[in-house]
Amino acid sequence: MHGANDCLSRLTRKRLSRILLCLAVLTLFDGNGAMGGSEKAELSPGPPGIMAGDDFRVTVQVIEGSGAYGAGEYVRYIESQGRKRYYEVHVPRGYKDGRKTPVVLVLHGGSGFPGAQRYISGMSQLADREDFIVVYPAGTHPWFTDRMLNWNVGWNHPNRKQNRVDDVAFIAMVIDDLEELFAVDPKRIYVTGISNGAHMAYRLAAKLSDRIAAIAPVAGQIAPGQLDPPPRRPIPIIHFHGRDDVWNPWEGGAPEKSGFTNVKVLPVTEVIAAWAKHNGCPAQPSISKPVGNAVKSTLCPLPRGSGCGAVGIAGRWTHVARGEGNGDRANGQSWNFRVWPSCRHGQPGYLGVTINVGVL
């Protein structure tokens, strides 16, 4: 009987050793079988939510070193101008290491933060369906690091410290970092943003035209040459705006409420006309057709087989930040129009505007 117990004990220890070995191996690999770098899990930065029941946070893996990272939610902390900054990344379920994947940078609006933009836009879910990496970079604030954040787009900010922030350099660092960590297609890097984030998208188109393939601004307008020298090439653009917007008015002028000073936006039609001229497009639309409650007017028809172009949506909502319309869905619509997935850096730039008669 004593010998039988010894035998059972040996078998138990052997099975336990195998279980521990399996667990050790599993900790080295993610769900796709890709070995990750040094990681730890935490809740994504930022407050839980604005309304009762909302929680913008998700569990993310902190990227602390190089490695082959698979599908999942990540946060990455980097230093820019001596300041600790971060960006969040959603890698789609179908991601495969070694296969070049397009990237969409989604920029939050003024006084926003990445978690809220991820929650509101629904771009992570869209990324899973359409198979692209979505990145939510964080702006800055004089005191906070994870909320009330803004982008320096060239306006005069009341806090002079904010005017010295180089967000273009930060985004360039983010792109560099992404290319080291993931299988990124460098010819298919796109930017969308809302309000202050839309202004930043336009600035990136001007100053990083050698890296950005196309942009999709939502509720924010800046003409080429208005704040920065125009880009050195045509930029495919899909522009979304609300006719009743009082923060970045459709008709132009000073916003009713703004965290910046000396800001007077140009009329949307004037901005679009300026970009049309820059891109070599006619000033008047050549194609107009209904799309739901909207009329899609394309200024530059696409050459057959080009696979690259842009249209715009203008809704009857006010300003998306006020939550009075469905304009946040424009972030997803920018991809749903299927003008981005095959549009690569260096192709001709096309432009269009859609004027909405209702609410999307």
Helices and strands as residue ranges (DSSP letters): H 2-28, E 39-43, E 59-63, E 72-80, E 83-91, E 101-107, H 114-121, H 123-130, E 133-137, H 160-163, H 167-181, E 184-194, H 196-207, E 214-218, E 237-238, E 240-242, H 268-278, E 287-291, E 294-298, E 313-315, G 320-322, G 327-329, H 330-336, E 351-356
